[in-house]
């Protein structure tokens, strides 16, 4: 996943450490590996890392050139690799082969514009960790740092263009969810477990993630949120579909307010449609809440629940349900991630441990309003 950073409004530190690896060394190792793949000497540009979005997996940008029997090749590339253990990873595991396959699957079977995958290397030997390489496209991505609600090409867009971007983003979810994948195709993306619904397994998987990330220092507001979920559990979670998992506009590349690439599939899973729908809504709510805290107008009429759900209903015929439950669950999930990000920055000396562990959750106040019901009134 690409995570936004910091708090309160937000504490967007662009110098946040995202890797402990040397780019010069990685370049030489990548060049040698790629030459073996294409069977020809390869010229490689200097490697760089993207700014503004992203921190979970390590992302490398470069251009590769070589000559084969078919002629010259000039390929702009993106490599994603698992972070080094000493970099205090955000997640406990990084199944890059799974990401590679789900990107291929959604592109070929659903027509979703995931980047074209090029190579997957499961052996950690060449670069020090498994990685895959995909095509690099060009376009506009709504920034996380600073959030697009503070100032961006999207904030400056006309209402009609914003509406076009919003609808086309919801269409990504509708297209993905309506694609009839086979049970065999979905099985590798299901959360393992015995019994229970896909939603129940998803929540228990998040609880396990919370224990891994914060077991040594509990975060009370997150534990209260788990309890709130049990008290408000949906009577009927609805049909299970393939979820993108990190369904947010910061993971979409646009041209002329139309998607040209759908990025970051590491959280893809099987579960109710509302997991994706609520995540898209909440991530905007999160940014808008920060913006209003800073007494800026932001984009209050963008990605509102009623508009997103209405558009989704118009396209699919399915009416999303239990959205307060799912949006609160999205806030809980995001809270676990953001608190882990805070722990990581504390580890590298970029921040100090707060006196109240709830302050590790940068949207603590928003989550508390959800739990006491005032957010919905």
One Martini backbone bead per residue (centre of mass of N, CA, C, O) as a GRO file, in nm:
protein
  377
    1UNK     BB    1   0.099   0.032   0.015
    2UNK     BB    2   0.014   0.394  -0.001
    3UNK     BB    3   0.114   0.623   0.235
    4UNK     BB    4   0.037   0.857   0.419
    5UNK     BB    5   0.160   1.137   0.621
    6UNK     BB    6   0.088   1.239   0.917
    7UNK     BB    7   0.068   1.510   1.164
    8UNK     BB    8  -0.221   1.712   1.197
    9UNK     BB    9  -0.203   1.889   0.890
   10UNK     BB   10   0.010   1.736   0.813
   11UNK     BB   11   0.318   1.583   0.902
   12UNK     BB   12   0.491   1.646   0.619
   13UNK     BB   13   0.777   1.450   0.582
   14UNK     BB   14   0.990   1.424   0.309
   15UNK     BB   15   1.237   1.279   0.484
   16UNK     BB   16   1.128   1.016   0.512
   17UNK     BB   17   1.217   0.703   0.566
   18UNK     BB   18   1.204   0.422   0.306
   19UNK     BB   19   1.518   0.331   0.312
   20UNK     BB   20   1.842   0.123   0.334
   21UNK     BB   21   1.926   0.145   0.036
   22UNK     BB   22   2.150   0.151  -0.233
   23UNK     BB   23   2.121   0.274  -0.551
   24UNK     BB   24   2.389   0.205  -0.688
   25UNK     BB   25   2.390  -0.097  -0.625
   26UNK     BB   26   2.111  -0.164  -0.745
   27UNK     BB   27   2.176  -0.089  -1.035
   28UNK     BB   28   2.392  -0.308  -1.094
   29UNK     BB   29   2.212  -0.550  -1.019
   30UNK     BB   30   1.985  -0.490  -1.222
   31UNK     BB   31   2.150  -0.492  -1.482
   32UNK     BB   32   2.249  -0.784  -1.459
   33UNK     BB   33   1.973  -0.922  -1.445
   34UNK     BB   34   1.846  -0.806  -1.709
   35UNK     BB   35   2.055  -0.921  -1.905
   36UNK     BB   36   1.970  -1.216  -1.848
   37UNK     BB   37   1.674  -1.186  -1.949
   38UNK     BB   38   1.746  -1.057  -2.255
   39UNK     BB   39   2.037  -1.138  -2.371
   40UNK     BB   40   2.170  -0.844  -2.309
   41UNK     BB   41   2.297  -0.561  -2.288
   42UNK     BB   42   2.240  -0.299  -2.039
   43UNK     BB   43   2.096   0.017  -2.009
   44UNK     BB   44   2.092   0.224  -1.709
   45UNK     BB   45   1.951   0.429  -1.528
   46UNK     BB   46   1.914   0.596  -1.270
   47UNK     BB   47   1.787   0.550  -0.968
   48UNK     BB   48   1.458   0.606  -0.823
   49UNK     BB   49   1.228   0.766  -0.605
   50UNK     BB   50   0.932   0.839  -0.516
   51UNK     BB   51   0.720   1.118  -0.450
   52UNK     BB   52   0.423   1.169  -0.230
   53UNK     BB   53   0.397   0.844  -0.264
   54UNK     BB   54   0.477   0.605  -0.049
   55UNK     BB   55   0.614   0.305   0.179
   56UNK     BB   56   0.596  -0.001   0.184
   57UNK     BB   57   0.716  -0.061  -0.061
   58UNK     BB   58   0.978  -0.066  -0.280
   59UNK     BB   59   1.046   0.196  -0.519
   60UNK     BB   60   1.165   0.185  -0.863
   61UNK     BB   61   1.312   0.404  -1.107
   62UNK     BB   62   1.358   0.332  -1.468
   63UNK     BB   63   1.568   0.293  -1.759
   64UNK     BB   64   1.572   0.059  -2.035
   65UNK     BB   65   1.837  -0.063  -2.264
   66UNK     BB   66   1.830  -0.265  -2.574
   67UNK     BB   67   1.946  -0.528  -2.798
   68UNK     BB   68   1.792  -0.723  -3.050
   69UNK     BB   69   1.669  -0.897  -3.313
   70UNK     BB   70   1.420  -0.682  -3.316
   71UNK     BB   71   1.589  -0.452  -3.174
   72UNK     BB   72   1.520  -0.179  -3.005
   73UNK     BB   73   1.499  -0.097  -2.644
   74UNK     BB   74   1.271   0.127  -2.457
   75UNK     BB   75   1.209   0.101  -2.099
   76UNK     BB   76   0.990   0.201  -1.871
   77UNK     BB   77   1.028   0.147  -1.514
   78UNK     BB   78   0.903  -0.057  -1.235
   79UNK     BB   79   1.004  -0.147  -0.907
   80UNK     BB   80   0.912  -0.401  -0.668
   81UNK     BB   81   1.013  -0.435  -0.321
   82UNK     BB   82   1.098  -0.562  -0.044
   83UNK     BB   83   1.173  -0.469   0.252
   84UNK     BB   84   1.392  -0.432   0.478
   85UNK     BB   85   1.408  -0.536   0.801
   86UNK     BB   86   1.563  -0.268   0.907
   87UNK     BB   87   1.310  -0.077   0.796
   88UNK     BB   88   1.050  -0.134   0.933
   89UNK     BB   89   0.796  -0.266   0.833
   90UNK     BB   90   0.456  -0.230   0.785
   91UNK     BB   91   0.446  -0.530   0.707
   92UNK     BB   92   0.491  -0.876   0.765
   93UNK     BB   93   0.434  -0.914   0.445
   94UNK     BB   94   0.559  -0.980   0.086
   95UNK     BB   95   0.368  -1.087  -0.190
   96UNK     BB   96   0.480  -1.040  -0.504
   97UNK     BB   97   0.356  -1.272  -0.666
   98UNK     BB   98   0.065  -1.197  -0.602
   99UNK     BB   99   0.066  -0.916  -0.724
  100UNK     BB  100   0.147  -0.996  -1.009
  101UNK     BB  101  -0.105  -1.180  -1.063
  102UNK     BB  102  -0.335  -0.974  -1.006
  103UNK     BB  103  -0.257  -0.777  -1.228
  104UNK     BB  104  -0.291  -0.972  -1.459
  105UNK     BB  105  -0.585  -1.055  -1.401
  106UNK     BB  106  -0.732  -0.772  -1.413
  107UNK     BB  107  -0.637  -0.703  -1.696
  108UNK     BB  108  -0.739  -0.963  -1.856
  109UNK     BB  109  -1.040  -1.008  -1.717
  110UNK     BB  110  -1.143  -0.689  -1.645
  111UNK     BB  111  -0.982  -0.433  -1.774
  112UNK     BB  112  -0.798  -0.327  -1.573
  113UNK     BB  113  -0.538  -0.068  -1.543
  114UNK     BB  114  -0.300  -0.232  -1.490
  115UNK     BB  115   0.007  -0.269  -1.512
  116UNK     BB  116   0.235  -0.408  -1.704
  117UNK     BB  117   0.388  -0.700  -1.673
  118UNK     BB  118   0.730  -0.836  -1.695
  119UNK     BB  119   0.882  -0.927  -1.411
  120UNK     BB  120   0.968  -1.205  -1.187
  121UNK     BB  121   1.161  -1.230  -0.866
  122UNK     BB  122   1.192  -1.467  -0.606
  123UNK     BB  123   1.489  -1.423  -0.576
  124UNK     BB  124   1.697  -1.254  -0.342
  125UNK     BB  125   1.983  -1.238  -0.471
  126UNK     BB  126   2.005  -0.997  -0.681
  127UNK     BB  127   1.875  -0.761  -0.450
  128UNK     BB  128   1.781  -0.898  -0.152
  129UNK     BB  129   1.489  -0.934  -0.288
  130UNK     BB  130   1.206  -0.963  -0.397
  131UNK     BB  131   1.070  -0.889  -0.737
  132UNK     BB  132   0.917  -0.654  -0.969
  133UNK     BB  133   0.835  -0.564  -1.313
  134UNK     BB  134   0.699  -0.269  -1.467
  135UNK     BB  135   0.539  -0.047  -1.622
  136UNK     BB  136   0.577   0.302  -1.705
  137UNK     BB  137   0.369   0.565  -1.657
  138UNK     BB  138   0.179   0.858  -1.745
  139UNK     BB  139   0.058   1.112  -1.510
  140UNK     BB  140  -0.191   1.192  -1.271
  141UNK     BB  141  -0.156   1.219  -0.910
  142UNK     BB  142  -0.296   1.238  -0.622
  143UNK     BB  143  -0.164   1.370  -0.352
  144UNK     BB  144  -0.040   1.313  -0.017
  145UNK     BB  145   0.224   1.514  -0.037
  146UNK     BB  146   0.037   1.703  -0.012
  147UNK     BB  147  -0.274   1.699   0.005
  148UNK     BB  148  -0.504   1.757  -0.245
  149UNK     BB  149  -0.684   1.943  -0.047
  150UNK     BB  150  -0.465   2.182  -0.027
  151UNK     BB  151  -0.317   2.145  -0.324
  152UNK     BB  152  -0.410   2.100  -0.673
  153UNK     BB  153  -0.523   1.994  -0.970
  154UNK     BB  154  -0.790   1.897  -0.836
  155UNK     BB  155  -0.870   2.147  -0.673
  156UNK     BB  156  -0.857   2.333  -0.950
  157UNK     BB  157  -1.086   2.204  -1.066
  158UNK     BB  158  -1.365   2.155  -1.203
  159UNK     BB  159  -1.663   2.022  -1.124
  160UNK     BB  160  -1.678   1.844  -1.382
  161UNK     BB  161  -1.399   1.708  -1.353
  162UNK     BB  162  -1.439   1.588  -1.075
  163UNK     BB  163  -1.683   1.416  -1.153
  164UNK     BB  164  -1.537   1.248  -1.365
  165UNK     BB  165  -1.329   1.127  -1.172
  166UNK     BB  166  -1.520   1.000  -0.972
  167UNK     BB  167  -1.675   0.813  -1.162
  168UNK     BB  168  -1.427   0.661  -1.284
  169UNK     BB  169  -1.341   0.545  -1.007
  170UNK     BB  170  -1.597   0.382  -0.947
  171UNK     BB  171  -1.578   0.209  -1.208
  172UNK     BB  172  -1.348   0.035  -1.118
  173UNK     BB  173  -1.505  -0.118  -0.902
  174UNK     BB  174  -1.739  -0.218  -1.073
  175UNK     BB  175  -1.573  -0.383  -1.275
  176UNK     BB  176  -1.433  -0.569  -1.075
  177UNK     BB  177  -1.692  -0.679  -0.918
  178UNK     BB  178  -1.843  -0.784  -1.197
  179UNK     BB  179  -1.636  -0.993  -1.238
  180UNK     BB  180  -1.635  -1.348  -1.320
  181UNK     BB  181  -1.458  -1.510  -1.132
  182UNK     BB  182  -1.308  -1.782  -1.041
  183UNK     BB  183  -1.241  -1.987  -0.782
  184UNK     BB  184  -0.947  -2.037  -0.870
  185UNK     BB  185  -0.864  -1.734  -0.897
  186UNK     BB  186  -0.947  -1.653  -0.587
  187UNK     BB  187  -0.807  -1.842  -0.382
  188UNK     BB  188  -0.523  -1.686  -0.341
  189UNK     BB  189  -0.703  -1.423  -0.213
  190UNK     BB  190  -0.787  -1.566   0.025
  191UNK     BB  191  -0.844  -1.579   0.353
  192UNK     BB  192  -0.745  -1.778   0.575
  193UNK     BB  193  -0.968  -2.029   0.718
  194UNK     BB  194  -1.214  -2.150   0.949
  195UNK     BB  195  -1.476  -2.044   0.873
  196UNK     BB  196  -1.679  -1.816   0.804
  197UNK     BB  197  -1.660  -1.525   0.667
  198UNK     BB  198  -1.483  -1.307   0.485
  199UNK     BB  199  -1.519  -1.080   0.688
  200UNK     BB  200  -1.423  -1.229   0.940
  201UNK     BB  201  -1.138  -1.293   0.829
  202UNK     BB  202  -1.056  -1.001   0.782
  203UNK     BB  203  -1.074  -0.902   1.076
  204UNK     BB  204  -0.882  -1.116   1.197
  205UNK     BB  205  -0.641  -1.026   1.025
  206UNK     BB  206  -0.631  -0.739   1.147
  207UNK     BB  207  -0.584  -0.829   1.435
  208UNK     BB  208  -0.314  -0.966   1.378
  209UNK     BB  209  -0.176  -0.712   1.275
  210UNK     BB  210  -0.206  -0.549   1.531
  211UNK     BB  211  -0.039  -0.740   1.711
  212UNK     BB  212   0.220  -0.714   1.548
  213UNK     BB  213   0.242  -0.389   1.554
  214UNK     BB  214   0.107  -0.346   1.887
  215UNK     BB  215   0.142  -0.558   2.123
  216UNK     BB  216   0.360  -0.392   2.306
  217UNK     BB  217   0.153  -0.130   2.236
  218UNK     BB  218  -0.135  -0.045   2.297
  219UNK     BB  219  -0.435   0.091   2.124
  220UNK     BB  220  -0.727   0.181   2.249
  221UNK     BB  221  -0.892   0.293   2.002
  222UNK     BB  222  -0.860   0.028   1.838
  223UNK     BB  223  -0.991  -0.165   2.041
  224UNK     BB  224  -1.265  -0.023   2.043
  225UNK     BB  225  -1.323  -0.069   1.743
  226UNK     BB  226  -1.343  -0.374   1.754
  227UNK     BB  227  -1.585  -0.371   1.947
  228UNK     BB  228  -1.778  -0.209   1.764
  229UNK     BB  229  -1.801  -0.414   1.539
  230UNK     BB  230  -1.944  -0.637   1.704
  231UNK     BB  231  -2.200  -0.448   1.769
  232UNK     BB  232  -2.225  -0.384   1.423
  233UNK     BB  233  -2.283  -0.632   1.272
  234UNK     BB  234  -2.379  -0.759   0.990
  235UNK     BB  235  -2.636  -0.955   0.895
  236UNK     BB  236  -2.554  -0.912   0.572
  237UNK     BB  237  -2.260  -0.891   0.387
  238UNK     BB  238  -2.281  -1.026   0.126
  239UNK     BB  239  -2.117  -1.051  -0.152
  240UNK     BB  240  -1.830  -1.187  -0.289
  241UNK     BB  241  -1.529  -1.024  -0.406
  242UNK     BB  242  -1.295  -0.863  -0.577
  243UNK     BB  243  -1.054  -0.670  -0.415
  244UNK     BB  244  -0.824  -0.425  -0.425
  245UNK     BB  245  -0.786  -0.275  -0.110
  246UNK     BB  246  -0.651   0.022  -0.233
  247UNK     BB  247  -0.912   0.219  -0.282
  248UNK     BB  248  -0.771   0.503  -0.433
  249UNK     BB  249  -0.681   0.794  -0.597
  250UNK     BB  250  -0.367   0.768  -0.513
  251UNK     BB  251  -0.382   0.483  -0.708
  252UNK     BB  252  -0.422   0.682  -0.957
  253UNK     BB  253  -0.385   0.746  -1.302
  254UNK     BB  254  -0.427   1.048  -1.490
  255UNK     BB  255  -0.604   1.168  -1.791
  256UNK     BB  256  -0.825   1.392  -1.818
  257UNK     BB  257  -0.976   1.255  -1.562
  258UNK     BB  258  -0.868   0.966  -1.658
  259UNK     BB  259  -0.790   0.652  -1.629
  260UNK     BB  260  -0.453   0.474  -1.689
  261UNK     BB  261  -0.389   0.369  -1.383
  262UNK     BB  262  -0.384   0.087  -1.150
  263UNK     BB  263  -0.257   0.073  -0.828
  264UNK     BB  264  -0.178  -0.122  -0.581
  265UNK     BB  265  -0.226  -0.484  -0.498
  266UNK     BB  266  -0.140  -0.596  -0.201
  267UNK     BB  267  -0.460  -0.587  -0.072
  268UNK     BB  268  -0.588  -0.798  -0.217
  269UNK     BB  269  -0.925  -0.948  -0.202
  270UNK     BB  270  -1.188  -1.129  -0.046
  271UNK     BB  271  -1.513  -0.963  -0.038
  272UNK     BB  272  -1.697  -0.720   0.019
  273UNK     BB  273  -1.762  -0.438  -0.159
  274UNK     BB  274  -1.742  -0.230   0.084
  275UNK     BB  275  -1.441  -0.226   0.127
  276UNK     BB  276  -1.377  -0.044  -0.119
  277UNK     BB  277  -1.585   0.183  -0.093
  278UNK     BB  278  -1.503   0.281   0.195
  279UNK     BB  279  -1.206   0.342   0.137
  280UNK     BB  280  -1.251   0.567  -0.069
  281UNK     BB  281  -1.410   0.748   0.122
  282UNK     BB  282  -1.224   0.766   0.373
  283UNK     BB  283  -0.961   0.884   0.245
  284UNK     BB  284  -1.101   1.153   0.197
  285UNK     BB  285  -1.202   1.215   0.480
  286UNK     BB  286  -0.921   1.229   0.601
  287UNK     BB  287  -0.820   1.475   0.434
  288UNK     BB  288  -1.055   1.667   0.495
  289UNK     BB  289  -1.016   1.676   0.802
  290UNK     BB  290  -0.734   1.802   0.796
  291UNK     BB  291  -0.811   2.057   0.637
  292UNK     BB  292  -1.020   2.167   0.842
  293UNK     BB  293  -0.821   2.186   1.080
  294UNK     BB  294  -0.661   2.414   0.895
  295UNK     BB  295  -0.885   2.605   0.776
  296UNK     BB  296  -0.972   2.465   0.506
  297UNK     BB  297  -1.186   2.374   0.253
  298UNK     BB  298  -1.133   2.189   0.024
  299UNK     BB  299  -1.355   1.883  -0.058
  300UNK     BB  300  -1.674   1.835   0.051
  301UNK     BB  301  -1.812   1.732  -0.246
  302UNK     BB  302  -1.619   1.481  -0.241
  303UNK     BB  303  -1.671   1.154  -0.206
  304UNK     BB  304  -1.946   1.100  -0.112
  305UNK     BB  305  -2.136   0.856  -0.009
  306UNK     BB  306  -2.400   0.910  -0.170
  307UNK     BB  307  -2.254   0.935  -0.447
  308UNK     BB  308  -2.098   0.674  -0.466
  309UNK     BB  309  -2.339   0.478  -0.420
  310UNK     BB  310  -2.512   0.578  -0.654
  311UNK     BB  311  -2.316   0.516  -0.881
  312UNK     BB  312  -2.280   0.217  -0.821
  313UNK     BB  313  -2.582   0.147  -0.857
  314UNK     BB  314  -2.611   0.239  -1.151
  315UNK     BB  315  -2.396   0.036  -1.268
  316UNK     BB  316  -2.479  -0.252  -1.098
  317UNK     BB  317  -2.750  -0.264  -0.894
  318UNK     BB  318  -2.595  -0.221  -0.629
  319UNK     BB  319  -2.657  -0.157  -0.281
  320UNK     BB  320  -2.499  -0.029  -0.046
  321UNK     BB  321  -2.418  -0.140   0.294
  322UNK     BB  322  -2.329  -0.069   0.607
  323UNK     BB  323  -2.138   0.198   0.600
  324UNK     BB  324  -2.062   0.260   0.891
  325UNK     BB  325  -1.909   0.005   0.939
  326UNK     BB  326  -1.702   0.025   0.698
  327UNK     BB  327  -1.583   0.305   0.768
  328UNK     BB  328  -1.483   0.227   1.047
  329UNK     BB  329  -1.303  -0.001   0.947
  330UNK     BB  330  -1.125   0.180   0.775
  331UNK     BB  331  -1.022   0.352   1.014
  332UNK     BB  332  -0.891   0.119   1.161
  333UNK     BB  333  -0.697   0.020   0.944
  334UNK     BB  334  -0.554   0.293   0.912
  335UNK     BB  335  -0.461   0.313   1.208
  336UNK     BB  336  -0.266   0.077   1.208
  337UNK     BB  337  -0.079   0.188   0.991
  338UNK     BB  338  -0.013   0.473   1.110
  339UNK     BB  339   0.106   0.369   1.376
  340UNK     BB  340   0.337   0.218   1.236
  341UNK     BB  341   0.464   0.464   1.106
  342UNK     BB  342   0.529   0.603   1.370
  343UNK     BB  343   0.715   0.384   1.484
  344UNK     BB  344   0.920   0.409   1.256
  345UNK     BB  345   1.002   0.705   1.312
  346UNK     BB  346   1.097   0.655   1.598
  347UNK     BB  347   1.323   0.454   1.530
  348UNK     BB  348   1.470   0.692   1.336
  349UNK     BB  349   1.433   0.976   1.498
  350UNK     BB  350   1.181   1.160   1.378
  351UNK     BB  351   1.041   1.088   1.654
  352UNK     BB  352   0.837   1.082   1.942
  353UNK     BB  353   0.688   0.943   2.196
  354UNK     BB  354   0.389   0.955   2.305
  355UNK     BB  355   0.206   0.966   2.596
  356UNK     BB  356  -0.034   0.881   2.405
  357UNK     BB  357  -0.107   0.613   2.205
  358UNK     BB  358  -0.348   0.741   2.044
  359UNK     BB  359  -0.149   0.952   1.894
  360UNK     BB  360  -0.063   0.747   1.665
  361UNK     BB  361  -0.342   0.835   1.558
  362UNK     BB  362  -0.407   1.084   1.335
  363UNK     BB  363  -0.742   1.008   1.336
  364UNK     BB  364  -0.862   0.994   1.621
  365UNK     BB  365  -1.102   1.195   1.626
  366UNK     BB  366  -1.259   1.062   1.397
  367UNK     BB  367  -1.289   0.782   1.523
  368UNK     BB  368  -1.434   0.877   1.781
  369UNK     BB  369  -1.683   0.988   1.628
  370UNK     BB  370  -1.768   0.718   1.517
  371UNK     BB  371  -1.804   0.566   1.793
  372UNK     BB  372  -2.016   0.795   1.915
  373UNK     BB  373  -2.185   0.909   1.637
  374UNK     BB  374  -2.121   1.216   1.550
  375UNK     BB  375  -2.032   1.179   1.250
  376UNK     BB  376  -2.337   1.094   1.147
  377UNK     BB  377  -2.507   1.370   1.233
   0.00000   0.00000   0.00000
